[in-house]
Amino acid sequence: DRALAVQRKKYESISVSAEGGDWIDGVKSKLALTGPAEATVTISDNQQTVASVQLDSTGFGTCELTPRAGIRYQVKSGSSITSLNLPVKNDGISVILRDANSGSFDLQLPINSAHVTQSLLALIVSQGKILHQKIFTVDDSRKANLQFGEFTTSAFHVLYIFNEKSELLSERIFLPMPSGQPKLDVQLPQSVNHRQTNTVTIAMKDEQGNALHGNFTLSIIQSKLFPSNPVPNAFYLSDLPEVMYRLEAYGDPIKNSINDFLITQKWNRLNWKDILQSNYPTVKYPFRTTLNMKGEITARKDGAVLPDSVQLVMYLLSNTQGYETPVRKGKFEIPYLNDFWGNDRAFMGVGFGNQILDSEFSIKILNDSLAFQNPYRSNQLNAPSAYGLYASTKRIIDQSYSAYEQRNSGKRSEVLPNDLFEEEYDGADYSVNVADYVVFPNMKDLIHEVIPFVKFRAKGNEPTLRVMFRNSNGTRIYDINPVFIIDGVMTRSTPYFINLNPADILTIKIINNPNKLARMGVFGKNGVILVTSKKGNLGEPLLKENYIDLVGLSETVLPSTQKIRAANIPTTASTLYWNPEAKIGESGKTEFTFNSTDDIGKMKIIIQGITSSGKAIVLEKEFEVVYHP
């Protein structure tokens, strides 16, 4: 209902498009109209109505009309009258699609056309490739038929027709619907018991029965919460968002008329005028293999620009990944490798040789200069939200049984803030439990008396620390300014570490092994000191400066097939299974296991993907979860 409301609002005004792109004098043309749903639209010349079209429930309709040059046409719907913005040309070529699957087109020229007996070129382009090209002529009958043969993919194809001067005369987008699509067989009983472990078997074959392999997403969801059906070839149709949206909004009612609706669409990715004249436009945003995060660095004191010899370092705390990049004229650019999971904090530091300048400069991330507009509009309907009711009920259940569940869940092992970092680099090399020692008044005395492999020195009011490493070959002393990880927060501020209160600290650990430090690059070259406090909050003040928040990918979380909680605690789930990285191997068959919960009723298996040969995979199957006492 919401999708229909959005679509109807979008087509409040009448729009008229001619097949092939132009309206040509004296040649019958097919027109495609969009407007308010179920509206009656009339087209009139100066004297009378020449066409009347009843739009369907999706706000779409077609008609055929033979226009005349020099006549002003108008469209009328209800009390709205507008001039038809389709100029009638004296010459051109009319295109009518007869069969999208076999690539059959009828062509017609007007009387006294300059293109009669002229050599013309027809191209079929799809997915950036020229699939067919044909040179032809139109004889004195001014009519011709083009046949290109069968197409293999359900992707958008575009017919272009050029004259001898390389001028584009006509274009037509169309969508073949070839046979021989992959056949999916999903084996699962029509009904399964609640709280039962179930196995789904999926097999895929081609038209001849041979096994196929490919990649797909697999979802098992509640039918009442997610009623929409998937679009069969979404991988291809997303190239024209308006077509994709109509299929999602209306489903089956418009599938048979999709090629008529494509009359209203334009393929703006190719500018043939520039291509044929070798006048290629300058690429404003060059193609990249990765996204880049751009920013600028200025001095906090006076806003001065940094010299080019300064280096910027960035480190993702939770995902333990680091990046280094030089600064040019106060600006930097870091490859934004978003193949990390979930939300993360990135430490941003500035350095000049061994000199740490983190506290002297401000780092600003520049916003994307591309302005995106939100194309979605919606109307609020007087209808309850299925998911809202489900979420409200689930919240009540969870809150009602939360106290009981906590009493019976058992004690969980505590995860300390620094554990991720330690695990990434195979643990610390030395650990000191500060609670085992007498309470020292300051960090200087604690380091001097208790902490090994760390050397403290004060130069005026500026404290410095050096980490050491001892082996059979002697003692190695690193440069000043090690990295500190304080309750999971990274810093290179020695004064902040020195000003900590030893009474607040639980443990201090040291990583000084050169082999481990080498894996950390710039970050680890001077050693690492990890501090865990008793309350776990000593690092929070550091987040006010030199940190930015980043958002990564959604991690694939496969549902557990273990026994579901206690028998007397209700378990609900809107999604029984979600796997965006599912695969069917060379055998053409695969299996997945999932648990049904206490939600009874109809569930839906949705499979969407692509075969190794590039054909779309799509399937929906319903089953029911029933109560079994």
C-alpha positions, 0 to 999 in steps of 0.5 A, a space after each residue: 500500500 505504501 509503495 502504491 501511494 508513493 508511485 501514484 504521487 510521483 505520477 500526478 502530472 501527465 508525461 508522454 514519450 514516443 517510441 524511438 525518441 521522436 514524433 515524425 510527420 505522417 508516420 504512425 508512432 507508439 506513445 507511452 503515457 504516465 500519470 495519475 492511476 486510472 486517469 483518462 487522458 485525451 490528446 487533442 489537436 487544434 480541432 478535435 480529440 485524436 486519442 484517448 487513453 485509460 491509464 491502468 492502476 499503475 498510472 501507465 498506458 499506451 496509444 498509437 498516433 500519426 502526428 502532423 507537422 505544424 500542429 500543436 497538440 495538447 493533453 488533458 486529464 480532468 481539469 488539467 490541460 498542458 501542451 504536449 512537449 513532443 515536437 513533430 519532426 519533418 524527417 527521421 526514422 520511426 522504430 516499433 519493437 515487435 519482439 524483444 526476444 528475437 530482436 525484431 523491429 519495424 522501421 518507417 520513414 516519412 514521405 520525401 525522407 532524405 534517408 531513403 536508400 541511404 546507408 544506415 547503421 544499427 547497433 545493439 548495445 548491452 552491459 557496455 558491449 556492442 552485441 550486434 551491428 548491421 548496415 542496411 538501407 530502406 527502399 522506396 517503400 519507406 519501410 524495413 524490418 530488422 532481425 537480430 536473433 535470440 538474446 541470452 540474458 535478461 538485461 537491458 538492451 539498446 537499439 541505436 540507428 545512425 545515418 551516414 553522417 554518424 548522426 543518431 536518428 533513433 534509440 529504443 531500450 528493450 528487455 529480452 526475456 530468454 528461456 533457459 533460465 536456471 531451475 532451482 529445487 528447494 527441498 523442505 517440508 511444507 510444515 515444520 515444528 517450532 523449536 526444531 532444527 531443519 535442513 534446507 536442500 537447494 539444487 540448481 540445474 540448467 535447461 538441459 538438467 546439468 548442474 549449475 553453480 553460483 553465488 546467492 543470498 538466502 533469507 528465511 523470514 516471516 511472510 506477514 512481516 515481509 510481504 514483498 516478492 523479489 524482482 527476478 533479474 534485479 542484478 540487471 534491472 537496477 541499471 534503470 532505477 525507475 523500472 526496478 522500483 515499479 517492479 518492486 512496487 507492483 510486481 506481476 501486473 506490470 511484468 508483461 508491459 515492461 517493454 512498453 514502459 521502457 519507451 519512457 526511459 532514456 539511456 544517458 550513459 552513452 553520449 554518441 555525439 562525443 564518442 563519434 567526434 572523439 570529443 571525450 569529456 574530461 572525467 571529473 571523478 576518476 574511476 578508483 578501485 577503492 573509495 578514498 577518505 579525504 581530509 585536511 590538517 591545520 595547526 590548532 594555534 593559528 590555522 597554518 598549513 602543515 609542511 609536506 614532510 608531515 605524515 598522517 597515521 590512522 588506526 582502527 581500534 576494534 578491527 586492528 588495522 592501520 594506514 599511513 599516508 603523507 600530507 600534501 599542502 595540508 591535505 591527505 587522502 586515505 584508501 577507505 577500505 571498508 571491508 571491516 565489520 560494524 562500527 569502529 573508532 579510528 585514531 588519527 595522528 600526525 608525526 614529523 620524523 620521531 616528533 609526535 604532533 598529535 596535540 598541535 594540529 586539528 584533523 578535519 574529514 572533508 564531506 563528499 562533494 557529490 550531492 545526492 537527493 533522496 528520491 523516495 517520498 511516502 504517505 502515511 496510511 491508516 494501517 497498522 505496521 506488521 513489523 511494529 506490532 511484532 517488535 512491540 510484542 517481542 519487547 514485552 516478551 523479552 522484558 517479562 522474562 529478562 530477570 528469569 533469563 539472567 538468573 539462569 544464563 550463568 556467569 560470562 567470561 569478562 572481555 577487557 578493552 585491550 584484549 582485541 589488540 593483544 590477540 591481534 599481536 599474539 599477546 603481550 611480552 610482559 605483564 605487571 599486575 599493579 595490585 600485587 605491589 604497594 601503592 605508588 604515589 605516581 607513575 614515575 615511581 611505579 615505572 622506576 620500581 616495578 615496570 621492566 623494559 621501560 625507561 623514564 626521563 624528564 627533560 625540563 617539564 617534558 617527560 619521555 619514555 623509552 621501551 627496551 628489548 633484551 635478548 642474547 645479543 644484548 639490549 635494544 633501546 627504541 626511540 622515544 614516544 611509544 604507543 599507549 593503549 589505555 582501556 582500549 583507546 590509543 594515544 601517543 601522549 606520554 604526559 597523559 600516561 605519566 599523569 595517571 594515578 597508579 591506584 586506578 590501574 589494574 595491569 600494565 603490559 608491554 609489547 617489545 618484541 621486534 617481530 611483533 612491532 614490525 607488523 604494526 608499521 609506524 605505530 609499533 616502531 617504538 614499542 607498545 604499552 597497554 594499560 587496563 584500569 580497575 573501572 575501565 574508563 581511563 581512556 574515555 577523555 582521549 576520545 575528545 581529540 584525534 578520533 573519528 567514527 567510521 561505519 563498516 560492513 554488516 557482518 554475516 551472523 549465521 544463526 546458531 543451530 544449538 538448542 534454543 535457550 530454556 524451554 520455559 523462556 519464549 524465543 521469537 525472531 523475525 528472521 530465521 536465517 540470513 546468509 548473504 554469502 551462500 554458494 552452490 558448488 560444482 555439484 549443483 547442490 548445497 544444504 543449510 541448517 536453521 532453527 524454527 523459533 516460537 513464532 508459528 505461522 507462514 515463513 518464506 524462503 527467498 533466494 536471490 543471486 547469480 550463476 557462474 554464467 551470469 544468469 539471475 537466480 531467484 526463488 520464493 517458497 513458503 512453508 509453515 511453522 506449527 506448534 508441536 506440544 
